Amino acid sequence: MGTSRQDYLDTLTSRFYGTVTITKSFLENEIYISTSKEKLIDICSYINSTFQASLSAMICNDERSLNKYFKIYYVFSLPEEDTFLIVNIPVSEQEPVFPSITPKIPAAHWYEREIKDMFGLEPVGHPDPYTLVLHGNFPDNTYPLRKDFDVQTRLPHLESKLPFKRVEGEGVFEIPVGPIHAGIIEPGHFRFSAVGDSILYLDAKLFYTHKGTEKIFETMPYTKALFLAERICGVCAASHATGYCQAIEKVAGVGIPPRAKFIRTILLELERLYNHIGDIGNICAGAAFHLGSAHGFRIREYLQLLNETITGNRYLRGMITIGGVRFDINNDLKKYIVTLLTDIKKDFKELTDIMFASSSLMDRLETTGRLPAETARGLGVVGVAARASGIGRDARVNHPYAAYREVDFDVPVFYNDGDVYARVRVRVDEVYQSIYIIEQCFDKMSEGSIKTSVKELPPYRQALSYVESPRGENIYWIMTAPDNRLFRYKVRSPSFCNWPAIPYTIPGNIVPDFPLINKSFELCYSCTDL
């Protein structure tokens, strides 16, 4: 028999007797563990190493108006029990410091730097405590996510030079790329240190277009905030809409109709399909395999036209709503979807057969951009990148939502060093699994309503939400405020977890391989730089 939730709690209570207070949430799989700053490192390290629980997110919240403290929440995932252990500590305004857990749990390193920038709380002992989000062009002592920072504030723009780490030695030169790129993507600066064509080191700087998204959530009624959530990322609209709606439904104590769960699942898998096939086309473009890129984009276009037929929007916006979905899928549309997906499956197989038969393409994909499992696990990598490095992490299985408990599917995991080829193969296999999931949803869903009404939200209630988007696990944390507003809505995207892994995959590769490696992760600037 496996370890139960209560076994974990009993172990923690015994091991840290008198130093923890355990509070069971109104949601049975969320357990809050309050402790002191002095015990934080020991408790987090114990949960991470002894329970093999991964750090899924860190959330800072300005609760001074409620209890005179900031609170930092450390969310650990226990996938076998579908449970989250949420360690939390208070941090006072008079002593705005907290112990860094990064030396013990490297996955915390970006979270802690983000908290320093946005809340002004110092992670003591962090090995790399430089600014992450603000770039030094914000005035000193300006912390945008504190409650006393007005969202309407206009700040002076200060000039500052970004610090870059340099590699010195005979024959070493630097290649700056960005922050403005040739494509229609958001800015990011990549500085390579290379000898000839061989890359020694990559220093990456992001967060050039901070939008204040999480701050804006705090100014909106919860019904209107859905439209903002849906636009966090251009190509993950269904994932972010589902994540937001689930959070609201949880704090409201409302379940959605079974038919709505199946329709949401169909939409989420359609989103995975058009993203994965488009990503495969982009990877082919990065390797100058233009036949593959042309056909990848062609198949993706069929899927986006299908999205428009179902929802009225090529990116699946406007369909998922609080309490369910806005529109039903009738039998005629169901038949059309199933027929089209059958054709796409055949078309896609022809494309991948051509790709994997190309020795020149395989030469570019294999052994390029390796990410060992130990590195991926330490950094908290999620999604395709994690599964390509042998880590079977998938929120659809670990923490099921929508109708994922009702369908059967495999999670492709490749137990090697996580090269570009492995990341391609994970996507290829997931395309077939997504089609299989959609077919099961149509077979299993029965007639019925598609929406439940949600009205009043109880104030100061907290909940997690989670969605496995095409790029990986999204985590959301909500705390409600009076008058049907949000006190805090934290979004942790998979790209936020995976960007720090890119520099580990670059050394030893050649400069022309960087676009290929980067595209194999297919990370998003927009949902990283909120």
Secondary structure as the mmCIF struct_conf table of DSSP 4:
data_model
#
loop_
_struct_conf.conf_type_id
_struct_conf.id
_struct_conf.beg_label_comp_id
_struct_conf.beg_label_asym_id
_struct_conf.beg_label_seq_id
_struct_conf.end_label_comp_id
_struct_conf.end_label_asym_id
_struct_conf.end_label_seq_id
HELX_RH_AL_P HELX_RH_AL_P1 ARG A 5 ARG A 15
TURN_TY1_P TURN_TY1_P1 PHE A 16 THR A 19
STRN STRN1 THR A 21 LYS A 24
BEND BEND1 PHE A 26 LEU A 27
TURN_TY1_P TURN_TY1_P2 GLU A 28 ASN A 29
STRN STRN2 GLU A 30 SER A 34
HELX_RH_AL_P HELX_RH_AL_P2 LYS A 37 THR A 50
BEND BEND2 PHE A 51 PHE A 51
STRN STRN3 SER A 54 GLU A 63
HELX_RH_AL_P HELX_RH_AL_P3 ARG A 64 ASN A 67
BEND BEND3 LYS A 68 LYS A 68
STRN STRN4 TYR A 69 LEU A 78
HELX_RH_3T_P HELX_RH_3T_P1 PRO A 79 GLU A 81
TURN_TY1_P TURN_TY1_P3 ASP A 82 ASP A 82
STRN STRN5 THR A 83 SER A 92
BEND BEND4 GLU A 93 GLU A 95
STRN STRN6 VAL A 97 PRO A 99
TURN_TY1_P TURN_TY1_P4 THR A 102 LYS A 104
HELX_RH_3T_P HELX_RH_3T_P2 PRO A 106 ALA A 108
HELX_RH_AL_P HELX_RH_AL_P4 HIS A 109 PHE A 119
STRN STRN7 GLU A 122 VAL A 124
TURN_TY1_P TURN_TY1_P5 GLY A 125 GLY A 125
BEND BEND5 PRO A 127 ASP A 128
BEND BEND6 LEU A 132 LEU A 134
TURN_TY1_P TURN_TY1_P6 HIS A 135 GLY A 136
BEND BEND7 PHE A 138 PHE A 138
HELX_LH_PP_P HELX_LH_PP_P1 PRO A 139 PRO A 139
TURN_TY1_P TURN_TY1_P7 ASP A 140 ASN A 141
TURN_TY1_P TURN_TY1_P8 PRO A 144 LEU A 145
BEND BEND8 ARG A 146 ARG A 146
TURN_TY1_P TURN_TY1_P9 LYS A 147 ASP A 148
BEND BEND9 PHE A 149 PHE A 149
TURN_TY1_P TURN_TY1_P10 VAL A 151 GLN A 152
HELX_LH_PP_P HELX_LH_PP_P2 LEU A 155 GLU A 159
HELX_LH_PP_P HELX_LH_PP_P3 LYS A 161 PRO A 163
BEND BEND10 GLY A 169 GLY A 169
TURN_TY1_P TURN_TY1_P11 GLU A 170 GLY A 171
STRN STRN8 VAL A 172 VAL A 177
BEND BEND11 PRO A 179 ILE A 180
BEND BEND12 ALA A 182 ILE A 184
STRN STRN9 HIS A 189 VAL A 195
TURN_TY1_P TURN_TY1_P12 GLY A 196 ASP A 197
STRN STRN10 SER A 198 LYS A 205
BEND BEND13 TYR A 208 THR A 209
HELX_RH_AL_P HELX_RH_AL_P5 THR A 213 PHE A 217
TURN_TY1_P TURN_TY1_P13 GLU A 218 THR A 219
BEND BEND14 MET A 220 MET A 220
STRN STRN11 PRO A 221 PRO A 221
HELX_RH_AL_P HELX_RH_AL_P6 TYR A 222 ALA A 229
TURN_TY1_P TURN_TY1_P14 GLU A 230 ARG A 231
BEND BEND15 ILE A 232 CYS A 233
TURN_TY1_P TURN_TY1_P15 GLY A 234 VAL A 235
HELX_RH_AL_P HELX_RH_AL_P7 ALA A 237 ALA A 252
TURN_TY1_P TURN_TY1_P16 GLY A 253 GLY A 253
HELX_LH_PP_P HELX_LH_PP_P4 GLY A 255 PRO A 257
HELX_RH_AL_P HELX_RH_AL_P8 PRO A 258 GLY A 286
TURN_TY1_P TURN_TY1_P17 ALA A 287 ALA A 288
HELX_RH_AL_P HELX_RH_AL_P9 HIS A 290 THR A 311
BEND BEND16 GLY A 312 ASN A 313
TURN_TY1_P TURN_TY1_P18 ARG A 314 TYR A 315
TURN_TY1_P TURN_TY1_P19 ARG A 317 GLY A 318
BEND BEND17 MET A 319 MET A 319
STRN STRN12 ILE A 320 THR A 321
TURN_TY1_P TURN_TY1_P20 ILE A 322 GLY A 323
STRN STRN13 GLY A 324 VAL A 325
BEND BEND18 ARG A 326 PHE A 327
HELX_RH_AL_P HELX_RH_AL_P10 ASN A 331 PHE A 356
TURN_TY1_P TURN_TY1_P21 ALA A 357 ALA A 357
HELX_RH_AL_P HELX_RH_AL_P11 SER A 359 LEU A 365
TURN_TY1_P TURN_TY1_P22 GLU A 366 THR A 367
BEND BEND19 THR A 368 GLY A 369
HELX_RH_AL_P HELX_RH_AL_P12 ALA A 373 LEU A 379
TURN_TY1_P TURN_TY1_P23 GLY A 380 GLY A 380
HELX_RH_AL_P HELX_RH_AL_P13 GLY A 383 ALA A 388
TURN_TY1_P TURN_TY1_P24 SER A 389 GLY A 390
HELX_RH_AL_P HELX_RH_AL_P14 ALA A 395 ASN A 398
BEND BEND20 HIS A 399 HIS A 399
TURN_TY1_P TURN_TY1_P25 ALA A 402 ALA A 403
HELX_RH_3T_P HELX_RH_3T_P3 TYR A 404 GLU A 406
BEND BEND21 VAL A 407 VAL A 407
BEND BEND22 ASN A 416 ASP A 417
HELX_RH_AL_P HELX_RH_AL_P15 VAL A 420 LYS A 444
HELX_LH_PP_P HELX_LH_PP_P5 MET A 445 SER A 446
BEND BEND23 GLU A 447 GLU A 447
STRN STRN14 LYS A 451 LYS A 451
TURN_TY1_P TURN_TY1_P26 PRO A 459 TYR A 460
STRN STRN15 GLN A 462 SER A 469
TURN_TY1_P TURN_TY1_P27 PRO A 470 ARG A 471
STRN STRN16 GLY A 472 ALA A 481
TURN_TY1_P TURN_TY1_P28 PRO A 482 ASN A 484
STRN STRN17 ARG A 485 ARG A 492
HELX_RH_AL_P HELX_RH_AL_P16 PRO A 494 ASN A 498
HELX_RH_3T_P HELX_RH_3T_P4 TRP A 499 ALA A 501
HELX_RH_AL_P HELX_RH_AL_P17 ILE A 502 THR A 505
TURN_TY1_P TURN_TY1_P29 PRO A 507 GLY A 508
BEND BEND24 ASN A 509 ASN A 509
STRN STRN18 ILE A 510 ILE A 510
HELX_RH_3T_P HELX_RH_3T_P5 VAL A 511 ASP A 513
HELX_RH_AL_P HELX_RH_AL_P18 PHE A 514 PHE A 521
TURN_TY1_P TURN_TY1_P30 GLU A 522 GLU A 522
BEND BEND25 TYR A 525 TYR A 525
TURN_TY1_P TURN_TY1_P31 SER A 526 THR A 528
#
